[in-house]
Amino acid sequence: MLSSNNILKPSDGRPVTLPSQDMIIGLYHLTTKRVGSAGEGRVFSSVPEASWRSTSTSCT
């Protein structure tokens, strides 16, 4: 595995990068709940089903 893909240094286990302000804001944005957003409350049994539903024209 490339060392650029590691989160921790193999030699001593310390983090390779520390979270910057941009990373923290991005993680916050990705994990906030958006009330009333399209698809809210929908549950899929598998990734292929979710993919199929997202490309389906009759997605309600």
TIPA-544086 format. One record per residue: x, y, z of N, C-alpha, C in turn. Coordinates in steps of 0.2 Angstrom, whole numbers, plus 2048, in hexadecimal, padded with zeros to 3 digits. Last residue first. Example, Ala and Ser with C-alpha at 12.3 -4.5 7.8 and 13.67 -1.06 7.14 Angstrom:
2
8407F58238447FB824840800827
8427E482783E7EA8278427F0827
REM end
This chain:
60
7398267E173582B7E473682A7EC
73F8237D17428247D873D8297DC
73E8207C47388207C873A8207CF
74A81F7BE7468257BC7408257C1
75981A7C77528187C474E81F7C3
76581D7CD76481E7C675E81D7C3
76281A7DA7648217D97648227D1
75F80C7DA7598117DB75B8187D9
76B8077D77668067D276080B7D3
77280B7E377480D7DD76F80D7D7
76A8037EC76B80B7ED76D80E7E6
76D7F67E87667F97E87668007E8
77B7F57EA7787F57E37717F87E3
77C7F77F877E7FC7F477C7FB7ED
76C7F18007737F07FE7757F67F9
7607F68057637F080876A7EE806
75D80680A75E8028057617FB808
75181380F75680D81175680880C
74D82481174D81E80D75381980F
74D82F81974982A81B749824817
74F83A80B74F83981274B834814
74F83D7FD7518367FF751835807
75384E7FF7508497FB7538427FD
75085581075485480A75184E806
74A85781C74685981674A858810
75985C82475285A82574E85C81E
76885582476485A82075D858820
77485283076E85082D76B85682A
78685282C78085582F77A85282C
79184C82678E84882C78784C82E
79785581D79584E81B79084A820
79A86082679586082079285A81E
7A485A82E79E85D83179885D82B
7AE8588247AB8528287A485482B
7B08658207AE86081B7AA85A81F
7B586A82C7AF86D8297AC868824
7C186282D7BC8628327B5865830
7C88658227C685F8237C085E828
7CB8738247C787181E7C486A81F
7D387282F7CD8758307C887482A
7DB86282F7DB86982E7D486C82F
7E18548397DB8588357DC85F835
7F184F8347EC85283A7E7855836
7F984182D7F684882D7F2849833
7FE83683380183982E7FF84082D
7FE8318457FB83483F7FF83783A
80A82484A80782B84B80382D844
80F81784980881884A80581F84B
81D81684581B81784C81481884D
81D81183782381083C821811843
81181383081380C83281880C837
80782183580D81F83380F818835
7F58208307FB82083580181E832
7F08208247ED8258287F382682E
7F681E8137F681C81A7F382281F
7F88218067F181F8087F081D810
80582480580082A8057F9828807
80B81880580C81C80B80782280B
80280B7FC8068117FC806815803
8047FA800800800800804806800
REM end
